[in-house]
Amino acid sequence: MAAAAADPLVLARHYLRLDQFQRVLEALENVTASDLDDVEVWRIRAGALHGLRRHAEAVEAAKNGLARKPDDVVLLDQLALSAFESGKRRSAHQALARALELAPDDALLHAHRAIFLARTRSFRTGHKRLKEATESAELAARLAPESLQVLRIRAFVASLAGDRRAHAYEQQLLALDPDDKNSHLVSGAVSARSRNIDAALRHYVEAARIDPSDHRTAWLGRRSRTLMHPAVAPLRLIWRAGARRVQLTVIVLSFMLVAVHAPTARAILLGCWLLLVAYSVVIRVGLRVRFGRRPR
């Protein structure tokens, strides 16, 4: 038992399940030279590096594993994910296409294809890509109806596509595991895209409570808790209104300032304008000073 517990691969697998990616890499430093021929070492290393957002290194780790076993589906998937995040979109699509040839019924591969399609849409191909992404996400959910990873992606893709079922998917996801950090992060993103800002902030705070060891989620939770303060209510109202409505309001106020000649009315409009600008600047600067940039 003690020997198994001390085995670096056993430790690495354990830490990877807990999303403790830095500890995974530390455990892998103790593998023997003969272990490096085991593709699982490279799967675990690529997964940990991807989790740490060290995507270029994750690509190299996946390639090292594929040099030992070219048709390993897990490594091809990891190569696709990390290549996509590092901007190598063509390589990512090629690796994922090869993985799907080898495992056409793998739900997670179809879910990742849905993410790729949704995130590579353009103005010209947007509707078609989102439709294909939705179809891939739905197929993945049929293949693995109880997979949290798959259901998270389906909910997120539905929100990107403006699918009315996004909220229902989010509720289904939370019903399966209400204490899953990533499910709350996805639910927060879905709520934010539907302009349900208060719900989004609550999800982010809950995600940080569930896993305070994740410094990125902890930062998001602290920031969200501050944004729930009554003093920030006008900013939340602006977010709920959406960028287009805010822009329209600014245009209308500008025209009114030009068109209105009554001194009192003009002074009131100008005061509202300056107050809005000052509030926006103070809130934005205050948040940046207090929390800094989002950690990588």
C-alpha positions as CSV (number, residue, x, y, z in Angstrom):
1,M,0.0,0.0,0.0
2,A,2.8,2.4,0.9
3,A,4.7,1.6,-2.2
4,A,1.6,2.2,-4.4
5,A,1.0,5.5,-2.6
6,A,4.5,6.6,-3.3
7,D,4.4,5.7,-6.9
8,P,4.7,8.9,-8.9
9,L,2.2,7.8,-11.6
10,V,-0.3,6.9,-8.9
11,L,0.2,10.3,-7.3
12,A,0.0,12.1,-10.6
13,R,-3.3,10.4,-11.4
14,H,-4.7,11.3,-8.0
15,Y,-3.7,15.0,-8.3
16,L,-5.1,15.2,-11.9
17,R,-8.5,14.0,-10.6
18,L,-8.4,16.8,-8.0
19,D,-7.3,19.4,-10.7
20,Q,-4.1,20.1,-8.7
21,F,-2.1,20.5,-11.8
22,Q,1.1,21.8,-10.4
23,R,1.3,18.9,-8.0
24,V,0.8,16.6,-11.0
25,L,4.0,18.0,-12.6
26,E,5.9,17.7,-9.4
27,A,4.9,14.0,-9.1
28,L,6.0,13.3,-12.7
29,E,9.4,14.7,-12.0
30,N,10.1,11.4,-10.1
31,V,9.2,9.0,-12.9
32,T,12.0,6.7,-14.1
33,A,13.5,6.8,-17.6
34,S,11.7,3.6,-18.5
35,D,8.3,5.2,-17.5
36,L,8.8,7.8,-20.2
37,D,7.9,5.1,-22.8
38,D,4.5,4.8,-21.1
39,V,2.0,6.9,-23.0
40,E,0.0,7.5,-19.8
41,V,2.9,9.7,-18.5
42,W,2.4,12.0,-21.5
43,R,-1.4,11.9,-21.2
44,I,-1.2,13.0,-17.6
45,R,1.5,15.6,-18.3
46,A,-0.4,17.1,-21.3
47,G,-3.6,17.2,-19.2
48,A,-1.8,19.0,-16.4
49,L,-0.1,21.5,-18.6
50,H,-3.4,22.2,-20.4
51,G,-5.0,22.8,-17.0
52,L,-2.3,25.3,-16.1
53,R,-2.9,27.0,-19.5
54,R,0.7,26.2,-20.6
55,H,-0.7,25.3,-24.0
56,A,2.5,25.3,-26.0
57,E,4.1,22.8,-23.5
58,A,1.0,20.7,-23.5
59,V,1.2,20.4,-27.3
60,E,4.8,19.2,-27.0
61,A,3.8,16.7,-24.3
62,A,1.0,15.3,-26.5
63,K,3.3,15.0,-29.5
64,N,5.9,13.2,-27.3
65,G,3.2,10.7,-26.4
66,L,2.0,10.3,-30.0
67,A,5.5,9.6,-31.1
68,R,5.2,6.5,-29.0
69,K,1.6,5.6,-29.9
70,P,0.4,7.6,-33.0
71,D,-3.2,6.5,-32.8
72,D,-3.8,7.2,-29.1
73,V,-7.2,8.9,-29.0
74,V,-6.7,10.6,-25.6
75,L,-3.4,12.2,-26.8
76,L,-4.9,13.3,-30.1
77,D,-7.8,15.0,-28.2
78,Q,-5.3,16.7,-25.8
79,L,-3.2,17.8,-28.8
80,A,-6.3,19.3,-30.4
81,L,-7.4,21.1,-27.3
82,S,-4.0,22.7,-26.5
83,A,-3.3,23.5,-30.2
84,F,-6.7,25.2,-30.4
85,E,-6.0,27.3,-27.3
86,S,-2.5,28.3,-28.6
87,G,-3.9,29.6,-31.9
88,K,-3.0,26.6,-34.1
89,R,-6.5,26.1,-35.3
90,R,-5.7,24.0,-38.4
91,S,-3.6,21.5,-36.4
92,A,-6.3,21.3,-33.7
93,H,-9.0,20.5,-36.3
94,Q,-6.8,17.9,-37.9
95,A,-6.0,16.2,-34.6
96,L,-9.6,16.1,-33.6
97,A,-10.7,14.8,-37.0
98,R,-8.2,12.0,-36.6
99,A,-9.4,11.2,-33.1
100,L,-13.0,11.0,-34.4
101,E,-12.0,8.6,-37.2
102,L,-10.6,6.3,-34.5
103,A,-13.4,6.7,-32.0
104,P,-16.6,7.9,-33.8
105,D,-18.8,7.2,-30.8
106,D,-16.7,9.1,-28.2
107,A,-19.0,11.7,-26.7
108,L,-16.3,13.9,-25.4
109,L,-14.7,14.2,-28.9
110,H,-18.0,15.4,-30.3
111,A,-18.4,17.8,-27.5
112,H,-15.0,19.3,-28.1
113,R,-15.8,19.5,-31.8
114,A,-18.9,21.5,-30.8
115,I,-16.7,24.0,-28.8
116,F,-14.3,24.3,-31.8
117,L,-17.1,25.1,-34.2
118,A,-18.8,27.6,-31.9
119,R,-15.5,29.4,-31.1
120,T,-14.3,29.6,-34.8
121,R,-17.4,31.1,-36.3
122,S,-17.1,34.3,-38.3
123,F,-19.7,36.9,-39.5
124,R,-20.0,35.0,-42.8
125,T,-20.1,31.5,-41.4
126,G,-21.6,32.2,-37.9
127,H,-25.1,30.7,-38.3
128,K,-23.8,27.6,-40.1
129,R,-21.1,27.0,-37.6
130,L,-23.4,27.4,-34.6
131,K,-25.9,25.1,-36.1
132,E,-23.2,22.4,-36.6
133,A,-21.9,23.1,-33.1
134,T,-25.3,22.6,-31.6
135,E,-25.8,19.3,-33.5
136,S,-22.4,18.0,-32.3
137,A,-23.2,19.0,-28.7
138,E,-26.6,17.3,-28.9
139,L,-25.0,14.1,-30.3
140,A,-22.5,14.1,-27.5
141,A,-25.3,14.4,-24.9
142,R,-27.1,11.5,-26.5
143,L,-24.0,9.4,-26.4
144,A,-23.2,10.3,-22.8
145,P,-26.3,11.7,-21.1
146,E,-24.8,11.6,-17.6
147,S,-21.4,13.0,-18.4
148,L,-20.9,16.3,-16.6
149,Q,-18.1,17.4,-19.0
150,V,-20.4,16.8,-22.0
151,L,-23.4,18.5,-20.4
152,R,-21.3,21.5,-19.5
153,I,-20.3,21.9,-23.1
154,R,-23.8,21.4,-24.3
155,A,-25.1,24.2,-22.0
156,F,-22.3,26.6,-23.0
157,V,-22.7,26.0,-26.8
158,A,-26.5,26.5,-26.4
159,S,-25.9,29.8,-24.8
160,L,-23.5,30.9,-27.6
161,A,-26.0,29.8,-30.2
162,G,-28.8,31.7,-28.4
163,D,-30.7,28.5,-27.9
164,R,-33.7,28.8,-25.6
165,R,-32.9,25.5,-24.1
166,A,-29.7,26.8,-22.6
167,H,-31.3,27.6,-19.2
168,A,-32.9,24.2,-19.1
169,Y,-29.6,22.6,-19.8
170,E,-28.0,24.7,-17.1
171,Q,-30.6,23.5,-14.6
172,Q,-30.1,19.9,-15.6
173,L,-26.4,20.3,-15.2
174,L,-26.7,21.6,-11.6
175,A,-29.3,19.0,-10.7
176,L,-26.7,16.2,-11.5
177,D,-24.1,17.7,-9.2
178,P,-24.9,21.0,-7.4
179,D,-21.5,21.0,-5.7
180,D,-19.4,20.8,-8.9
181,K,-17.3,24.0,-9.3
182,N,-17.1,23.8,-13.1
183,S,-20.8,23.4,-13.5
184,H,-21.3,26.6,-11.6
185,L,-18.7,28.4,-13.7
186,V,-20.5,27.2,-16.9
187,S,-23.9,28.2,-15.4
188,G,-22.5,31.6,-14.6
189,A,-21.4,32.0,-18.2
190,V,-24.8,30.9,-19.5
191,S,-26.5,33.4,-17.1
192,A,-24.2,36.2,-18.1
193,R,-24.9,35.7,-21.8
194,S,-28.6,35.8,-21.2
195,R,-28.0,39.0,-19.1
196,N,-29.1,37.5,-15.9
197,I,-26.2,39.2,-14.2
198,D,-27.3,38.6,-10.6
199,A,-27.6,34.8,-11.1
200,A,-24.2,34.8,-12.9
201,L,-22.5,36.5,-10.0
202,R,-24.1,34.1,-7.5
203,H,-22.8,31.1,-9.5
204,Y,-19.3,32.5,-9.6
205,V,-19.3,33.1,-5.8
206,E,-20.5,29.6,-5.3
207,A,-17.8,28.1,-7.5
208,A,-15.2,30.0,-5.5
209,R,-16.7,28.6,-2.2
210,I,-16.6,25.1,-3.5
211,D,-13.0,25.2,-4.5
212,P,-11.1,28.1,-2.8
213,S,-7.7,26.5,-3.7
214,D,-8.2,27.4,-7.4
215,H,-6.7,30.9,-7.5
216,R,-8.5,31.9,-10.8
217,T,-11.9,30.9,-9.5
218,A,-11.2,32.5,-6.1
219,W,-10.3,35.8,-7.8
220,L,-13.6,35.6,-9.8
221,G,-15.5,34.9,-6.6
222,R,-14.1,37.9,-4.8
223,R,-14.7,40.1,-7.7
224,S,-18.3,38.8,-8.1
225,R,-19.0,39.3,-4.4
226,T,-18.0,43.0,-4.8
227,L,-20.1,43.4,-7.9
228,M,-23.2,42.2,-5.9
229,H,-22.8,45.2,-3.6
230,P,-25.7,47.7,-3.8
231,A,-23.3,50.5,-4.8
232,V,-22.6,48.6,-8.0
233,A,-26.3,48.2,-8.9
234,P,-26.2,50.8,-11.7
235,L,-23.4,48.9,-13.3
236,R,-25.3,45.7,-13.2
237,L,-28.3,47.5,-14.7
238,I,-26.0,48.6,-17.6
239,W,-24.9,45.0,-18.1
240,R,-28.5,43.8,-18.1
241,A,-29.4,46.4,-20.7
242,G,-26.7,45.2,-23.0
243,A,-24.1,47.1,-25.1
244,R,-26.5,48.1,-27.9
245,R,-29.1,49.6,-25.6
246,V,-26.4,51.5,-23.8
247,Q,-25.0,52.8,-27.0
248,L,-28.4,53.9,-28.2
249,T,-29.0,55.7,-24.8
250,V,-25.7,57.5,-25.3
251,I,-26.6,58.6,-28.8
252,V,-30.1,59.8,-27.7
253,L,-28.5,61.8,-24.8
254,S,-26.0,63.4,-27.2
255,F,-28.8,64.4,-29.6
256,M,-30.9,65.8,-26.7
257,L,-27.9,67.9,-25.5
258,V,-27.6,69.4,-28.9
259,A,-31.4,69.8,-29.5
260,V,-32.5,71.1,-26.1
261,H,-32.0,74.9,-25.7
262,A,-33.6,75.4,-22.3
263,P,-30.7,76.1,-19.9
264,T,-32.2,74.1,-17.0
265,A,-33.1,71.0,-19.0
266,R,-29.7,71.1,-20.7
267,A,-27.9,71.4,-17.4
268,I,-29.9,68.4,-16.1
269,L,-29.0,66.3,-19.2
270,L,-25.4,67.3,-19.0
271,G,-25.3,66.5,-15.3
272,C,-26.7,63.0,-16.1
273,W,-24.2,62.5,-18.8
274,L,-21.2,63.5,-16.7
275,L,-22.5,61.4,-13.7
276,L,-22.7,58.3,-15.9
277,V,-19.3,58.8,-17.3
278,A,-17.7,59.5,-13.9
279,Y,-19.4,56.5,-12.3
280,S,-18.3,54.2,-15.1
281,V,-14.7,55.4,-14.8
282,V,-14.6,55.2,-11.0
283,I,-16.1,51.7,-10.9
284,R,-13.8,50.4,-13.6
285,V,-10.6,51.9,-12.1
286,G,-11.7,50.8,-8.6
287,L,-12.2,47.2,-9.7
288,R,-8.8,47.2,-11.5
289,V,-7.0,48.6,-8.5
290,R,-8.6,46.3,-6.0
291,F,-8.4,43.0,-8.0
292,G,-5.9,43.6,-10.8
293,R,-6.0,41.5,-13.9
294,R,-7.6,38.1,-14.0
295,P,-4.9,35.6,-13.1
296,R,-3.8,33.2,-15.8
